[in-house]
């Protein structure tokens, strides 16, 4: 007999064999036991988690010679023929090639006939979201009032494309992704049945790469067995799947934290030389950063994926960063996830994504300088402590002392009201004169924003200083504009947006075109 792929060989043939779908299985079995059989079912979920399999098992359970039963016996001729796909009364249709209205009209005509042998005439429509709008409309009436001997079962990975009028006429079952532990147990069970020696680390990598899909995981396992034979190690899996190890990711994240562009490019060059898949490398990097966040956030060890050695490496690296720093790095990386996934030149996309993330130290230094935090290194001049060449410093010595006195207020605002604190950070100077605090801004837009929050700032300032404090804000005289740029003088919601202004001030952004 010819070889059969693991995903086909170990496809569940009864409800008890399905993993990770206990809620759906229990609902269907209880419906069969109580005789509450619906005329139409919709199974939704990601690929490879058992949608079509659940439909087939339900068809067998309903039509079994010894049923209807909670479990098909898989021994009678009906169950055997449904398993082999040759039962005349259970018809499986691929919606991708059965999309026209004429096809559905033909189907409606067939439903009028009684089953040739089984209790029910079952139509399993796979990839149902591929049906055209006309085909769905042709199905509406028969789904609302079907003959008593007909049951429709739809399977789809994109339920958003199924019309609401159809969803309201069917019983919907949402299948979930299979958990890592459930997938791992299934892979170990299959390896034992096949006589394959596989380490837990190796199977865990396969399960993670399967991303909750049983079929994807088994397809990967098939590929690895073909490469490794009957003894599978984590190194074999890394070789065949092009994985990067924990130390490699630790090196990348450390370089991002240091702003070391050269080391990042060097590491990615090594990955390219070893044949790494850059799309998967970036995804694995995001998973590594997630583990860093879990460790830094004090998550239980069971939530952190990896060997004890990997966890030790992750823990050591996490100590270099504050939790907020890790969140910033994760946010910088995840912004480019979709770009990397869609990019034709994936290596270039990953390089750009990581180099952008490596601007993190510079952004942090600017924020600290603007927020009155730690003074940046001499090579990074503070934009709030000195002005352009030939101009005096923005603050005199007494004002700098006042800023130090106001640091407690700034810290309190950042903790209690971060948005308001971001407005305060834009001030060129801040002085405390008695029980009055005056903020001076280069941009008048921030004056309005601060005054809108005046009551909140005054309340917090009163608590910090122990006396009634009043807040005032003023703007510097506007700088003269160069001729020939009259368009910028026109009101613009984008130009006046405080977030854009922050980018403009920190990163030198400018508006090319307003949309």
N, C-alpha and C positions, 0 to 999 in steps of 0.2 A: 504494500500500500504506500502511496506517495506521502511525503511529509505534510503535516498539517500545522499551520501556525498556532502558537500557543493561545493567542486571543480567540481562535476558533475552537481549538481543542478543549479549552477550559471555559467555554461560554456557559453561563448558568442555564440549567434545564429545569429548575424548579425554584420556587421563591426562597427556599432555605439557602440556596447557593448564592443569592444576591447579597453583596456586602454594601454597607453604608446607606441603605435605603429602607430602614426599618419602618418608618412612618408610612411610606407608600405601600410596602408589603402588607403591613397590618391592616391598612384601610381596605385593600383589595380582598384580602382573605376574609375579613369580617363581612364585606359586602356579599361575597360568594356564600358564606355560611348562613347569612340571614336572608338570602334570596333578593337582595336589593341590587340587581344588576342594571347598571346605567346603559343607555343606548349608544353613548359616545364618550370616549376618553381622550384626553390630551396629555401626553407625557412630555415635559419640557426639562431642559437642562443642558449642560455643556456636553461635548463629545465624549463618547466612550464610557459613560457611567451607567448604562443599562436601560435606556428608554425603549428601544426596539425589543430588547430582550424581555423586559417586563410585559410588553404587549404580546409577545409570542407565548410566554408562560401563562398569561391570563387567558389567551385563546385556548391553550391546551387544558387548563383547569376547567374552563366552562364546557368544553366539548368532550372531555375525557369519557371513555366508555364506562368508567366507574364513578363518574361525577354527576353534576358539578361538584368539585372537591376543592379544599383549601390548597392541596398540592396535586398536580397531575401524577399519574403512576408511571408515565414514560415507558410503559410496557405494552399498552394496547396499540392497535393499528392506527388509531386516530392520532395519538400523541406522537407515534413514530413518524407518521407522514407529515405532521405539522413541523416537527423538528427538521425533517429533510426538505421541507418546502414544497411538497407535492400534494398536499391536501387540497381537494377541489373546492372546499367550502371556506378555506382560510387563504385569502389572497393578499399578498404583500406587494405594495405598489411604491415605486420610487417616484416621488412627486416631481423630481427634477426633469424627468422625461414624460411626465403625465400631467402637463400644466394646462392644456387647452380645455375650453368649454365642451367641445365635442367628446373629449375623453370622459368628462364627468357625466355627460348625458348618457353615454354608453354604460357607465357605472350605475347610474340610476335605473336603467332598464334591467340590469342584472339583479338588482336588489329586489325586484318584484317576484323573483322565483324562490321557491322554498329550497332549503339546503338539500343537497343530494344525499347526504348521510348524517352529517353532524347536527347538533342541536341548534347551533347558530351559524349564520353566514357572516364571517368576520372579514373586515377590510382594514388592513394595517397600512397606513399611508405614512411612509418615512420621508423625512425632510419636508414636512408639510408647508413650511414657510415659502417653498419654491412655487406653490400653486399661484396662478394668476388671479387677479381680482375677479375676473369673469368666472373662473372655476369655483372660487369661494362662493360667489353669489348663486351659482348653480347648485351648490351643496346645501344652501340655507334651508330650503323647504324640507328636504329629506332628513336633515339633521334635527329639525324641529318635530317632525312627525314620521319617524321611520317605521317600517314594518316591524312587527314584534320579533321576527327571527333575524334581524340585522343588527350588528354592532360595529361601529366605526372606532378605530384607534389611530390617533395621530401622534407622531413623534417629531419634535422640532428642537433645534438648538437656538432658534431666534424667535422667541414667543412674541416679541414686539412687532413682528411682521404678520402675525395672525390677527385677522380682523376681530374687533370686539364683539361683533355680532355672532361670530363663531364661538368665541370663548364663552359667551353667555349660554350657549346651547350644549356645552360639553362639560364633563367632570374633569377638572384640571388637577394634575399631579406634578408638582415641582420636585424633580430629583436633584439631590445636592451632590457636590463634589465629595469624593471618598476621602476620609481623613488619612493622614500619613500612617498612623498605626494600623489602620485597617488594610491599607494598601500593602504595607510591609508584611503583615501576617499572611496576606494572600500570596505574595511573591515567595515567601518562605515555604508555604504549603505546596506551591507548584514546583519549586526547586526540589523539594523532597520527593515529590511524585515522579519527577523526571530524573532523579539520581544526580542532581547538580549540587556541587559543594560551593556555596557562596557565603562570603562574610556578611555580617549585618551591615557594616559600613557601606559595602558595595550595593546591597539591596536598598539601603536608605537613600543613596544617591539616585538610584533608578526611580524610586517612589517619588522623590522630590521633583525630579525632572518630569515625571508623568503628570504633575500638577492636578492631582485628584481624578485623573482619568485612568480607569483600569485598563482599557484597551491600549492607550498610549504606553503605559508602563510595561505591559506584556510585549508590545512590539519592540520596545527598547531592550527588554530582557532577551528576546529572540536574537536581536542583533549582537548583543554582548556574548551570548552563548556561542554564536557562530565564530566570534573572534577568539574567545578564551577557552572554549571547550568545556569540560566538566568541572573546572575549578576557576571560580570568579573572585577576583580581589578588587579592592577600591582603585588600585592603580590601573587595572584593566579597564574599569569603567571610565576613569579619567581619560585614558588614552582614546577609547572609542568615541566618547562623547565630547572630547575636547574641553574638559573642565579645567579650571584654574584652582589651585589649592588655597587654603586659608591664609598661609603666609603671603601669598601673592596679593590677595585682597587687602591684607593688613598693610602691606607695603604701599598699595595704591591709596588707601584712605589716609595713611600717615603722610604721604606726599601731598595729598589734597589739603590736609590740615596745615602743612608747612608752606603751602604755595609753591612747591618745587616742581615746576613744569618739566624740567629736564628729566627728572626721575620718572615722572608719569609717562612721557614719550618713550623712554628707554624700556620701561616695563611693558608697554603696549607693543613695542617692536619685538620683544621676546615672545609675547603671545602670538604675534603674527608669524614669526619664524617657526613656532611649534604647531601651527595650523589651527589655532583657536577660532571658534565661531564667535565673532564679536557681538552678535545679537545676544547669544546665550551668556557670553562673558558679562555683558552689562546687566543682564537679568540676575545673574548670580551675585554680582557686586551689590545690587539693591538688596538681595536677601542677606548678604553679609552685613550691610549697614543696618538692616532690620534687627539682626542679632545683636549688633552693638547697642542699639536703642533698648532692646530687651534687657541686656546686662546692666546698662547704665540706669535703667528704670527700676531695677530690683525685681525683675520677673522671676518666677520659679524656674529652677534648672530644667524642668521637664519641657518648658516652652522653647528652650534654646537648642537649636539643631546643631549636631556635630559631635565629634568624639571628645573625650576629656581633654586631649591635647589642643583641639581646636577651640574649645571653650576657654582654656587657659590663655591662649593667644588673644582671643576676643576680649577677655576680661582685662588683660594687660593693656591692650590698645585703648579700651574704653576709659581707662584712668587718665589718659592724656587729654581728654576732652570733657567739657561740661555737657550736661544733658541738652541744654539749649544749643550748644555748638553742633552736636550731633543732629539735632532736628534741622538746623540750618543746612548742614551738608546734605542730609537726606532730601530736603526740599529742593536744593539746587540740582541734585542728580535726577530726581523723579520728574522734574519739568521736561527733561529731554527724553524720557522713556518712549513716548510715542514717536518722536523724531527718529530715534535709533531703530525702532521697529519697522518704520516705513522707508528708511533710507536705502538707496541703492548701493551707496558706498558706505558700508557699515563701519569700517575701520575709521574713516574720516569722521563720521558722526559721533563715534565713541570718543575719539580724541578731542573733538570740540567740546563734547559734554563734560569730560573730565577737566579740561583746561579752564572751562568756565567755572566749574565748581572750585578749582584751585585759586580763584580770586577771593575765596572766603576770608583768608587772613587779612587781606587789604581792606575788604569791606568792614570787617570787624574792627580794625584799627581806626578807620574813619568814624565808625559809629561811636567807639569809645571816646574819641577826641571830641566829637560833637556833643556827646552826652555828658561831658565832664568827667569821664572815667579815667582809666590809666593812660598816661601820656604815651603816645606811640614812640617807637624807636626814632633816633635822630634822622635816619634815612627816610622816615615818613613824616614830613612836616605837618604840624597841626594846622588845619585851616581855620581854627577858631582862636589860635593864639597869636597869629601874625597875619598881616595883610599882604597884598602884592608889594613888589619892590617899590621903595620910595614912599610908602604909606605907613602911618603909625599903626601900632597894634590895635586890634579891635577893642581891647579892654585895658584900662589902666591898672596899676597895681592894686588900688583899693577895690576895683571891680573884680579882680581875680580872687581877692580874699573873700569878697561877697559870694562869688561862685562857689568857693569852698564851703561857706556857710549854707549855701542853698543845695549842696549835694544831697543832703538828707531828704529834702523835699523832692528832688529829682528821682532819687531811688524809690521813695514812697509812691510817686506817680507811676513809675515804670512797673511797680508791682501791682498797684491797685487799678490804674487806668492807663494801660500801655498806649492806647491811641492818643490820649491827651499828652502823654509824655513825649510822643513823637513830634507833636507840635512844639513843645517846649524846647526840644533838641535843636530846632531850627533857629533859635534865637541867636543873634550876633553877640548880644551881651545881656546880662541879668544883674540888676543891682537891688539891694535891700536898703531902703532908707526908712529907718524907724520901723513902723508897722506896715510899710508899703513896699511891694516888690514890683519892679518895672522891668519888662522884657522888651528888648529892641530887636526888630526884624528888618532884614533887607527887603523882604517881600511883604507887601501890604496884605496879601491874601491870608498869611498866617496870623496877622493881627485879628482879623475877623474870626478865624477859627478859635484862637485863644480866648477871645472875649465871649464867644458862645459857651465856652467851658469855664468861664470865670468863676461861677458859683462853686463848682466842684473843686477847682484849684484852691480857692479861698478856704473852703472847709478843711481840705487836707493840710494846707499850710498852717491854719490855725491850730490843728492838732499837733503838727510837727514843732512849731515854735512856742506853743503854750500861750499865745496872745492873739487877739483879733488881727488878722492880716487882710489887707486889700490888694488886689491884683490890677495892674495896668499894663497895657501893651501899646507900643508905638512903632511906626515905620520910619526908616531912614529916608532921606530925600532920594527920589528915583534917579538912577544914573542916566546920563544923556544917551539917547539911542543914535546909532549910526544911520546916516541917510540911506535911502534905498531899501529900507526894511520896514516900510510903512504897514505891510500886511500883519506884522507881529503886534502892531498897536491895536488891532481890532480885537474885540472880546473873543475869547476862545475857551470853551469848557475844558478842553484837554490841557491847554497851556496853564490854566489856573488850577488844575487838579493838583492837590498837595502831594500825591504819590509821584506824579510825573516830575514835579518840582524837586522832589528828593532825589530822584534818579538824575535829573539835570545837574543838580548841585554836586552829587557824589561822583557820578560816572561821566559827566560831560555829555549827557544825552541832548539831542536836539530834535525838533519836529521837522520831518521831511515832508509829510503830507497828512492832513487831518481827514479822518473818515467818520 
